[in-house]
Amino acid sequence: MLHTFVAYVEDLPGVLTRVASLFRRLNININSLTVGRSERVGLSRLTLVCEASSEAGHRIRASLFKLENVVDVDDIAQAPSVTRELALIKVAATPRNRSQIFDLVEVFRARIVDLTSESLMIEMTGVESKIEGLIEVLREDDGRILEICRSGKMTMRRGHHTSGVLRAMGTGDDDPAEMSLDAAEDTTAIAPE
């Protein structure tokens, strides 16, 4: 089973090492790992994808939450969400095949972000299968792909707002319904499953 963990971690040195060490100790391979600044000052958002059983998923979530500098953890693999990946692909391009590559880029709704006399760079954002499709077509011509750089998966729940997002949207903290929503979220974020 594929698990997608979204964790908010303190933006401090060594946090990523602790997370990677946890997965090494559990003998679980990380399929994708993306880390960047979040909407919360001083916290980074970490999106981690791995393959594990359902029971192992609960254990991973609880273990992640116990790590120092981890503020919040959520396993959103089964939740409605939007997932995207960014890829930069550098391909060999000559005057003879350049127009063919431009047509291919248009079909996949990607874009050219760099062009030199001997190569061009394609930027593509989308689901993993779409990016894999473009790479597969480009590989049909041996030697065309020179370099690939991929971001890993970035995932966000659809329609689910944390208390921080609700406050940023300008909803008041005085509303009892919202306060109970905050309390429920805090309980689910803290209690390991």
N, CA and C of each residue as an Amber inpcrd file, in Angstrom:
protein
   579
   0.8390000  -1.1730000   0.0000000   0.0000000   0.0000000   0.0000000
   0.8890000   1.2430000   0.0000000   0.5160000   2.2240000  -0.8200000
   1.2760000   3.4630000  -0.9140000   0.7630000   4.4540000   0.1320000
   1.6800000   4.9990000   0.9340000   1.3380000   5.9800000   1.9610000
   1.9510000   7.3250000   1.5890000   1.2030000   8.3940000   1.7740000
   1.6980000   9.7540000   1.5620000   1.5810000  10.4930000   2.8850000
   2.7220000  10.7800000   3.4900000   2.7510000  11.4830000   4.7680000
   3.0800000  12.9440000   4.5220000   2.2850000  13.8240000   5.1280000
   2.5730000  15.2490000   5.0980000   2.9000000  15.6360000   6.5340000
   4.0920000  16.1660000   6.7380000   4.5280000  16.5380000   8.0880000
   4.9980000  17.9840000   8.0920000   4.6520000  18.6830000   9.1500000
   5.2110000  20.0130000   9.3920000   6.3410000  19.8370000  10.3920000
   7.5310000  20.2850000   9.9940000   8.7130000  20.1220000  10.8320000
   9.3620000  21.4800000  11.0520000  10.0310000  21.6210000  12.2000000
  10.7360000  22.8630000  12.4730000  11.8590000  23.0310000  11.4540000
  12.0520000  24.2520000  11.0090000  13.0520000  24.5550000   9.9830000
  14.4260000  24.6780000  10.6460000  14.9830000  23.5140000  11.0310000
  16.2580000  23.4630000  11.7440000  17.1720000  22.4090000  11.1280000
  18.4880000  22.5670000  11.2850000  19.4140000  21.5490000  10.7720000
  19.2050000  20.2030000  11.4660000  19.3290000  19.1260000  10.7170000
  19.2580000  17.7830000  11.2760000  17.8940000  17.1310000  11.2570000
  16.8420000  17.8810000  10.9660000  15.4920000  17.3070000  10.9950000
  15.3400000  16.2530000   9.8960000  15.7900000  16.5660000   8.7050000
  15.6730000  15.6260000   7.5860000  16.4770000  14.3520000   7.8580000
  17.6240000  14.4840000   8.5100000  18.4430000  13.3240000   8.8690000
  17.6830000  12.4110000   9.8230000  16.9780000  13.0010000  10.7910000
  16.1920000  12.1970000  11.7380000  15.0810000  11.4210000  11.0140000
  14.4230000  12.0910000  10.0780000  13.3400000  11.4360000   9.3290000
  13.9080000  10.2800000   8.5000000  14.9980000  10.5220000   7.7720000
  15.6090000   9.4720000   6.9450000  16.1000000   8.3110000   7.8090000
  16.6670000   8.6130000   8.9740000  17.1510000   7.5570000   9.8780000
  16.0110000   6.6900000  10.3850000  14.8510000   7.3130000  10.6400000
  13.6850000   6.5470000  11.0790000  13.3080000   5.5020000  10.0290000
  13.2700000   5.9080000   8.7660000  12.9020000   4.9670000   7.7040000
  13.9670000   3.8980000   7.5020000  15.2260000   4.2510000   7.7330000
  16.2990000   3.2530000   7.6500000  16.1090000   2.2110000   8.7550000
  15.8120000   2.6790000   9.9820000  15.6060000   1.7530000  11.1040000
  14.4010000   0.8420000  10.8600000  13.3510000   1.3800000  10.2460000
  12.1490000   0.5850000   9.9600000  12.3030000  -0.2780000   8.7100000
  13.4390000  -0.1160000   8.0020000  13.7280000  -0.8610000   6.7710000
  12.6550000  -0.6210000   5.6990000  12.2700000   0.6540000   5.5470000
  11.2630000   1.0460000   4.5520000  11.9010000   2.0450000   3.6040000
  11.7700000   1.7860000   2.3180000  12.3390000   2.6640000   1.3010000
  11.4390000   3.8800000   1.0780000  12.0510000   5.0520000   0.9490000
  11.3120000   6.2750000   0.6420000  11.2340000   6.4060000  -0.8730000
  10.0240000   6.4030000  -1.4220000   9.8400000   6.5320000  -2.8710000
  10.0150000   7.9690000  -3.3440000   9.5500000   8.9160000  -2.5440000
   9.5930000  10.3260000  -2.9120000   9.6440000  11.1620000  -1.6530000
  10.4520000  12.2240000  -1.6870000  10.5800000  13.1200000  -0.5460000
  10.7240000  14.5410000  -1.0540000   9.8210000  15.4120000  -0.6250000
   9.8460000  16.8130000  -1.0280000   9.7340000  17.6690000   0.2270000
  10.6170000  18.6360000   0.3620000  10.6030000  19.5210000   1.5230000
  10.7250000  20.9590000   1.0470000   9.9610000  21.8450000   1.6580000
  10.0420000  23.2630000   1.3300000   9.3570000  24.1010000   2.3900000
   9.4880000  25.3940000   2.2670000   8.8400000  26.3090000   3.2180000
   7.3300000  26.1270000   3.1710000   6.6850000  26.3940000   4.3080000
   5.2340000  26.2590000   4.3870000   4.6020000  27.6150000   4.6780000
   3.2880000  27.5970000   4.8590000   2.5600000  28.8260000   5.2040000
   2.7900000  29.2280000   6.6550000   3.3840000  28.3420000   7.4410000
   3.6520000  28.6080000   8.8510000   5.1060000  29.0670000   9.0130000
   5.2990000  30.2150000   9.6340000   6.6400000  30.7690000   9.8250000
   7.4630000  29.8240000  10.7020000   8.6770000  29.5090000  10.2410000
   9.5770000  28.6620000  11.0060000   9.3530000  27.1780000  10.8190000
   8.3490000  26.8060000   9.9960000   8.0750000  25.3880000   9.7430000
   8.1980000  25.0700000   8.2650000   8.7260000  23.8980000   7.9670000
   8.7920000  23.4000000   6.5930000   7.7460000  22.3070000   6.4270000
   7.2720000  22.1650000   5.1990000   6.3020000  21.1110000   4.8790000
   7.0540000  19.9910000   4.1820000   6.9370000  18.7980000   4.7240000
   7.6230000  17.6240000   4.2020000   6.5730000  16.6680000   3.6470000
   6.7030000  16.2880000   2.3930000   5.8010000  15.3000000   1.7840000
   6.6290000  14.0690000   1.4670000   6.2480000  12.9410000   2.0550000
   7.0280000  11.7140000   1.9430000   6.1220000  10.5870000   1.4770000
   6.5450000   9.8740000   0.4420000   5.7660000   8.7560000  -0.1040000
   6.5750000   7.4830000   0.0790000   5.9210000   6.4470000   0.6140000
   6.5830000   5.1560000   0.7880000   5.5620000   4.0380000   0.6210000
   6.0670000   2.8310000   0.4290000   5.2100000   1.6560000   0.2940000
   5.3260000   0.8310000   1.5720000   4.1980000   0.5740000   2.2190000
   4.1850000  -0.2140000   3.4540000   2.7710000  -0.7330000   3.6840000
   2.6630000  -1.7310000   4.5660000   1.3390000  -2.2650000   4.8990000
   0.5480000  -1.2290000   5.6810000  -0.7350000  -1.4930000   5.8630000
  -1.6010000  -0.5790000   6.5920000  -1.1390000  -0.4240000   8.0410000
  -0.7990000  -1.5760000   8.6920000  -0.3190000  -1.5080000  10.0750000
   0.9840000  -0.7400000  10.1620000   1.8800000  -0.9690000   9.2160000
   3.1580000  -0.2550000   9.2010000   2.9290000   1.2390000   8.9970000
   1.9080000   1.6050000   8.2160000   1.5850000   3.0060000   7.9980000
   1.2280000   3.7090000   9.2940000   0.4310000   3.0350000  10.1360000
   0.0790000   3.6040000  11.4420000   1.3260000   3.7540000  12.3140000
   2.2050000   2.7330000  12.2550000   3.4380000   2.7690000  13.0520000
   4.3680000   3.8900000  12.5810000   4.4490000   4.0720000  11.2620000
   5.3010000   5.1320000  10.7010000   4.7900000   6.4960000  11.1410000
   3.4810000   6.6970000  11.0400000   2.9010000   7.9950000  11.4260000
   3.1800000   8.2980000  12.8900000   2.9730000   7.3100000  13.7640000
   3.2270000   7.5050000  15.1960000   4.7110000   7.7670000  15.4500000
   5.5800000   7.0480000  14.7660000   7.0290000   7.2230000  14.9540000
   7.4850000   8.5830000  14.4460000   6.9330000   9.0250000  13.3180000
   7.2740000  10.3570000  12.8070000   6.8830000  11.4320000  13.8120000
   5.6910000  11.2870000  14.3800000   5.1930000  12.2970000  15.3090000
   6.0460000  12.3700000  16.5750000   6.6640000  11.2440000  16.9630000
   7.4950000  11.2120000  18.1650000   8.8620000  11.8560000  17.9470000
   9.2620000  12.0450000  16.6720000  10.5730000  12.6230000  16.3990000
  10.6660000  14.0540000  16.8950000  11.8510000  14.4030000  17.3690000
  12.1090000  15.7720000  17.7940000  11.9440000  16.7020000  16.5940000
  11.3700000  17.8640000  16.8000000  11.1690000  18.9080000  15.7930000
  10.0350000  18.6260000  14.8130000   9.2830000  17.5300000  14.9860000
   8.1130000  17.2690000  14.1400000   6.8860000  17.8060000  14.8680000
   6.1480000  18.7050000  14.2160000   5.0170000  19.3880000  14.8420000
   3.6900000  18.7040000  14.5300000   3.5240000  18.2070000  13.2950000
   2.2490000  17.6400000  12.8640000   2.5220000  16.6080000  11.7740000
   1.7560000  15.5120000  11.7670000   1.9040000  14.4600000  10.7490000
   0.5220000  14.0090000  10.3130000   0.3520000  13.7970000   9.0170000
  -0.9250000  13.3160000   8.4880000  -0.6300000  12.3280000   7.3600000
  -1.3280000  11.1920000   7.3370000  -1.2220000  10.2320000   6.2390000
  -2.4320000  10.4700000   5.3440000  -2.1950000  11.0700000   4.1720000
  -3.3290000  11.4720000   3.3240000  -3.4750000  10.5990000   2.0800000
  -2.9000000   9.4000000   2.1130000  -2.9610000   8.5270000   0.9390000
  -4.3870000   8.1780000   0.5350000  -5.2710000   7.9760000   1.5110000
  -6.6530000   7.5830000   1.2120000  -7.5980000   8.7730000   1.1350000
  -7.1060000   9.9690000   1.4400000  -7.9530000  11.1650000   1.4300000
  -8.0110000  11.7670000   0.0360000  -9.1040000  12.4520000  -0.3120000
  -9.1470000  13.1520000  -1.5990000  -8.0670000  14.2330000  -1.6080000
  -7.2070000  14.1790000  -2.6050000  -6.0930000  15.1190000  -2.6310000
  -5.6680000  15.4120000  -4.0670000  -4.8440000  16.4360000  -4.2020000
  -4.2640000  16.8040000  -5.4940000  -2.7640000  16.5530000  -5.3930000
  -2.2260000  15.7940000  -6.3350000  -0.8070000  15.4460000  -6.3300000
  -0.1840000  15.8810000  -7.6430000   0.9410000  16.5490000  -7.5500000
   1.6780000  16.9880000  -8.7330000   3.1640000  16.7410000  -8.5360000
   3.8730000  16.7070000  -9.6450000   5.3130000  16.5470000  -9.6450000
   5.8800000  17.4830000 -10.7000000   7.0570000  17.9970000 -10.4620000
   7.7330000  18.8640000 -11.4280000   8.9160000  18.1050000 -12.0010000
   9.1100000  18.1990000 -13.3050000  10.2660000  17.5720000 -13.9510000
  10.9290000  18.5630000 -14.8990000  12.2470000  18.5790000 -14.8660000
  13.0460000  19.2920000 -15.8620000  13.7720000  18.2250000 -16.6580000
  13.6330000  18.2770000 -17.9770000  14.2280000  17.2680000 -18.8480000
  15.0530000  17.9750000 -19.9110000  16.3650000  17.7010000 -19.9120000
  17.2360000  18.2920000 -20.9320000  17.4180000  17.2670000 -22.0400000
  17.1360000  17.6860000 -23.2710000  17.2310000  16.7740000 -24.4130000
  18.1440000  17.3530000 -25.4870000  18.7970000  16.4490000 -26.2060000
  19.6290000  16.8670000 -27.3340000  18.7080000  17.3540000 -28.4410000
  19.0560000  18.4970000 -29.0200000  18.2110000  19.0690000 -30.0740000
  19.0870000  19.6280000 -31.1780000  18.7820000  19.2070000 -32.3920000
  19.4650000  19.7220000 -33.5680000  18.4340000  20.4810000 -34.3960000
  18.8780000  21.2770000 -35.3500000  17.8940000  21.9760000 -36.1970000
  16.9110000  21.0250000 -36.8820000  17.3340000  19.7690000 -37.1440000
  16.4480000  18.8100000 -37.8190000  15.3290000  18.2930000 -36.9190000
  15.6310000  18.0330000 -35.6250000  14.6020000  17.4190000 -34.7650000
  13.9480000  18.4160000 -33.7950000  14.3830000  19.6690000 -33.8130000
  13.8690000  20.6520000 -32.8570000  12.3590000  20.8540000 -33.0000000
  11.8620000  20.9650000 -34.2090000  10.4210000  21.1970000 -34.3960000
   9.6070000  19.9910000 -33.9210000  10.1590000  18.7870000 -34.0870000
   9.4770000  17.5820000 -33.6100000   9.3680000  17.6120000 -32.0760000
  10.4290000  18.0550000 -31.4100000  10.4080000  18.1470000 -29.9470000
   9.4170000  19.2210000 -29.5000000   9.3850000  20.3630000 -30.2060000
   8.4250000  21.4180000 -29.8780000   6.9890000  20.9030000 -29.9870000
   6.7010000  20.1250000 -31.0200000   5.3600000  19.5430000 -31.1800000
   5.0340000  18.5910000 -30.0340000   5.9990000  17.7730000 -29.6540000
   5.8160000  16.8270000 -28.5590000   5.5440000  17.5550000 -27.2380000
   6.2870000  18.6190000 -26.9950000   6.1080000  19.4250000 -25.7850000
   4.7010000  20.0090000 -25.7480000   4.2090000  20.4510000 -26.8790000
   2.8620000  21.0220000 -26.9520000   1.7980000  19.9660000 -26.6710000
   1.9810000  18.7580000 -27.2060000   1.0170000  17.6750000 -26.9840000
   0.9090000  17.3520000 -25.4980000   2.0440000  17.3430000 -24.7800000
   2.0570000  17.0110000 -23.3600000   1.7920000  18.2190000 -22.4560000
   1.5220000  19.3670000 -23.0470000   1.2660000  20.6170000 -22.3140000
   2.4080000  20.9670000 -21.3530000   3.6070000  20.7440000 -21.8450000
   4.8080000  21.1370000 -21.1090000   5.2760000  22.4520000 -21.7190000
   6.4780000  22.9160000 -21.3430000   6.9960000  24.1210000 -21.9710000
   8.5120000  24.0860000 -22.0150000   9.0670000  24.8000000 -22.9630000
  10.5130000  24.9180000 -23.1190000  10.9710000  26.0810000 -22.2480000
  11.9530000  25.8240000 -21.3640000  12.4270000  26.8860000 -20.4750000
  13.8670000  27.2980000 -20.7730000  14.5680000  26.5270000 -21.6300000
  15.9290000  26.8840000 -22.0090000  16.2180000  26.2740000 -23.3720000
  16.9300000  27.0410000 -24.1990000  17.2320000  26.5850000 -25.5550000
  18.6510000  27.0040000 -25.9100000  19.4650000  26.0220000 -26.3030000
  20.8150000  26.3050000 -26.7990000  20.9390000  25.6830000 -28.1800000
  22.0980000  25.8540000 -28.7830000  22.2660000  25.3200000 -30.1440000
  22.2460000  23.7940000 -30.1700000  22.6220000  23.1340000 -29.0540000
  22.6670000  21.6640000 -29.0780000  21.6710000  20.9790000 -28.1360000
  20.9560000  21.7510000 -27.3240000  19.9960000  21.1250000 -26.4100000
  18.8640000  22.0810000 -26.0660000  17.8160000  21.5150000 -25.4740000
  16.7440000  22.3390000 -24.9130000  16.2480000  21.6890000 -23.6390000
  15.6600000  22.5110000 -22.7570000  15.1770000  22.0150000 -21.4820000
  13.6610000  22.1540000 -21.4330000  13.0200000  21.0440000 -21.0670000
  11.5640000  20.9770000 -20.9760000  11.1690000  21.0060000 -19.5070000
  10.1810000  21.8390000 -19.1800000   9.6070000  21.8610000 -17.8400000
   8.2080000  21.2800000 -17.9270000   7.9160000  20.3320000 -17.0370000
   6.5950000  19.7220000 -17.0470000   6.0960000  19.5450000 -15.6220000
   4.8610000  19.9370000 -15.3900000   4.2170000  19.7500000 -14.1010000
   2.9750000  18.9080000 -14.3340000   2.7980000  17.8940000 -13.5030000
   1.6120000  17.0590000 -13.6480000   1.7080000  15.8200000 -12.7930000
   0.8000000  14.8970000 -13.0410000   0.8280000  13.6360000 -12.3120000
   1.9850000  12.7900000 -12.8350000   2.4120000  11.8500000 -12.0210000
   3.5810000  11.0320000 -12.3460000   3.4290000  10.3100000 -13.6910000
   2.2380000   9.7870000 -13.9790000   2.0390000   9.0230000 -15.2140000
   2.2110000   9.9030000 -16.4570000   1.8120000  11.1650000 -16.3610000
   1.9690000  12.0910000 -17.4880000   3.4500000  12.3660000 -17.7500000
   4.2100000  12.5740000 -16.6920000   5.6450000  12.8190000 -16.8290000
   6.3390000  11.5720000 -17.3640000   5.9570000  10.4080000 -16.8390000
   6.5270000   9.1490000 -17.3320000   6.2210000   8.9580000 -18.8150000
   5.0210000   9.3600000 -19.2330000   4.6470000   9.2430000 -20.6510000
   5.5580000  10.0630000 -21.5470000   5.8330000  11.3070000 -21.1540000
   6.7320000  12.1480000 -21.9460000   8.1350000  11.5630000 -21.9890000
   8.6330000  11.1100000 -20.8530000   9.9760000  10.5280000 -20.8040000
  10.0570000   9.2860000 -21.6910000   9.0160000   8.4620000 -21.6560000
   8.9910000   7.2470000 -22.4810000   9.0540000   7.5850000 -23.9650000
   8.3050000   8.5910000 -24.3880000   8.3180000   8.9860000 -25.8010000
   9.6870000   9.5590000 -26.1810000  10.2600000  10.3610000 -25.2870000
  11.5790000  10.9290000 -25.5700000  12.6620000   9.8500000 -25.6350000
  12.5110000   8.7720000 -24.8720000  13.5050000   7.6920000 -24.8580000
  13.4560000   6.8230000 -26.1140000  12.3810000   6.9340000 -26.8870000
  12.2950000   6.1460000 -28.1250000  13.4180000   6.4920000 -29.0790000
  13.9280000   7.7170000 -28.9870000  15.0560000   8.1570000 -29.8030000
  16.3060000   8.1000000 -28.9220000  17.1450000   7.0650000 -29.1100000
  18.3310000   6.8760000 -28.2710000  19.2090000   8.1140000 -28.2550000
  19.6620000   8.4710000 -27.0560000  20.5720000   9.5920000 -26.9190000
  19.8980000  10.9510000 -26.8480000  18.5680000  10.9870000 -26.9570000
  17.8970000  12.2860000 -26.9450000  17.8830000  12.8860000 -25.5390000
  17.5950000  12.0790000 -24.5020000  17.5570000  12.6030000 -23.1370000
  18.9810000  12.7010000 -22.5990000  19.3530000  13.9060000 -22.1660000
  20.6790000  14.1400000 -21.6100000  20.6620000  14.1500000 -20.0890000
  19.5900000  14.6540000 -19.5070000  19.5240000  14.7990000 -18.0590000
  18.0690000  14.9500000 -17.6240000  17.7420000  14.3620000 -16.4490000
  16.4010000  14.4760000 -15.8820000  16.5180000  14.8780000 -14.4240000
  15.7010000  15.8360000 -13.9990000  15.6260000  16.2520000 -12.6010000
  14.1440000  16.3110000 -12.2240000  13.7700000  15.5510000 -11.1820000
  12.3700000  15.5090000 -10.7610000  12.2350000  15.9240000  -9.3130000
  11.1310000  16.5870000  -8.9970000  10.9360000  17.1510000  -7.6640000
  10.4580000  16.1410000  -6.6400000   9.8450000  15.0780000  -7.0330000
   9.1310000  14.2300000  -6.0900000   7.7050000  14.7430000  -5.9890000
   6.8470000  13.9660000  -5.3480000   5.4290000  14.3170000  -5.2970000
   5.1550000  15.4230000  -4.2850000   4.2810000  16.3340000  -4.6780000
   3.7550000  17.3550000  -3.7850000   2.2560000  17.1130000  -3.7070000
   1.7450000  16.9680000  -2.4960000   0.3480000  16.5910000  -2.3100000
  -0.3200000  17.5100000  -1.3040000  -1.5840000  17.8310000  -1.5910000
  -2.3710000  18.6490000  -0.6730000  -3.7970000  18.0960000  -0.6490000
  -4.3600000  18.0200000   0.5620000  -5.7530000  17.5660000   0.7040000
  -6.6860000  18.5090000  -0.0400000  -7.7620000  17.9580000  -0.5810000
  -8.7970000  18.7820000  -1.2080000  -9.8260000  19.1670000  -0.1540000
 -10.1090000  20.4600000  -0.0400000 -11.1890000  20.9310000   0.8030000
 -10.9730000  20.8200000   2.2950000  -9.8790000  20.2280000   2.7420000
  -9.6180000  20.0770000   4.1790000  -8.7280000  21.2250000   4.6200000
  -9.1850000  21.9980000   5.5870000  -8.4030000  23.1370000   6.0430000
  -7.9980000  22.9450000   7.4930000  -6.7310000  23.1370000   7.7750000
  -6.2640000  23.0910000   9.1520000  -6.6450000  24.3890000   9.8340000
  -6.5020000  24.4370000  11.1380000  -6.8520000  25.6470000  11.8810000
  -6.0220000  26.8330000  11.4140000  -4.7590000  26.6070000  11.0540000
  -3.9120000  27.6910000  10.5530000  -4.4320000  28.2670000   9.2510000
  -4.9300000  27.4140000   8.3750000  -5.4820000  27.8860000   7.1000000
  -6.7720000  28.6550000   7.3440000  -7.6150000  28.1640000   8.2530000
  -8.8670000  28.8590000   8.5550000  -8.5900000  30.2550000   9.1030000
  -7.5950000  30.3810000   9.9800000  -7.2430000  31.6990000  10.4970000
  -6.7220000  32.6000000   9.3860000  -5.9180000  32.0470000   8.4850000
  -5.3800000  32.8380000   7.3740000  -6.4950000  33.3100000   6.4440000
  -7.5920000  32.5260000   6.3620000  -8.7270000  32.9030000   5.5230000
  -9.5730000  33.9860000   6.1900000  -9.2500000  34.3250000   7.4530000
  -9.9630000  35.4030000   8.1240000 -11.1580000  34.9650000   8.9250000
 -11.3160000  33.6650000   9.1610000 -12.4260000  33.2280000   9.9980000
 -12.0500000  33.4780000  11.4400000 -13.0260000  33.8640000  12.2500000
 -12.7630000  34.2310000  13.6360000 -12.5450000  33.0270000  14.5240000
 -11.6770000  33.1820000  15.5130000 -11.4390000  32.1160000  16.4820000
 -12.5580000  32.0340000  17.5160000 -13.4790000  33.0170000  17.5180000
 -14.5310000  33.0490000  18.5230000 -15.7200000  32.1610000  18.1750000
 -15.7790000  31.6870000  16.9320000 -16.8960000  30.8550000  16.5000000
 -16.7620000  29.4660000  17.1250000 -17.7550000  29.0070000  17.9490000
 -17.6490000  27.7120000  18.6160000 -17.5230000  26.5490000  17.6390000
 -18.1790000  26.6460000  16.4750000 -18.0910000  25.5540000  15.4960000
 -16.6590000  25.4170000  14.9960000 -16.0200000  26.5460000  14.7260000
 -14.6400000  26.4990000  14.2540000 -13.7070000  26.0610000  15.3570000
 -14.0040000  26.4750000  16.6130000 -13.1610000  26.0680000  17.7250000
 -13.2310000  24.5580000  17.9150000 -14.4230000  23.9720000  17.7260000
 -14.5320000  22.5290000  17.8590000 -13.8200000  21.8310000  16.7100000
 -13.8360000  22.4520000  15.5250000 -13.0940000  21.9010000  14.3910000
 -11.6070000  21.9070000  14.7030000 -11.1120000  23.0360000  15.2660000
  -9.7040000  23.1200000  15.6370000  -9.3510000  22.0490000  16.6640000
 -10.2160000  21.8790000  17.6440000  -9.9430000  20.8900000  18.6930000
  -9.9130000  19.4870000  18.1210000 -10.8490000  19.2000000  17.2010000
 -10.8740000  17.8770000  16.5790000  -9.6200000  17.6340000  15.7670000
  -9.1600000  18.6590000  15.0220000  -7.9490000  18.5190000  14.2230000
  -6.7340000  18.3280000  15.1250000  -6.6810000  19.1010000  16.2110000
  -5.5510000  18.9610000  17.1230000  -5.4990000  17.5690000  17.7110000
  -6.6420000  16.9910000  18.0220000  -6.6900000  15.6420000  18.5770000
  -6.2280000  14.6260000  17.5560000  -6.6790000  14.7480000  16.3020000
  -6.2720000  13.7730000  15.2880000  -4.8140000  13.9350000  14.9170000
  -4.2930000  15.1600000  15.0240000  -2.8840000  15.3610000  14.6900000
  -1.9850000  14.7920000  15.7650000  -2.4300000  14.8310000  17.0330000
  -1.5720000  14.4090000  18.1270000  -1.6870000  12.9120000  18.4070000
  -2.9010000  12.4000000  18.3540000  -3.0980000  11.0000000  18.7220000
  -2.6110000  10.0760000  17.6170000  -1.6060000   9.2290000  17.8780000
  -1.1730000   8.2760000  16.8600000  -2.2300000   7.2130000  16.6540000
  -2.3770000   6.8310000  15.4040000  -3.3990000   5.8240000  15.0820000
  -2.8450000   4.4330000  15.2460000
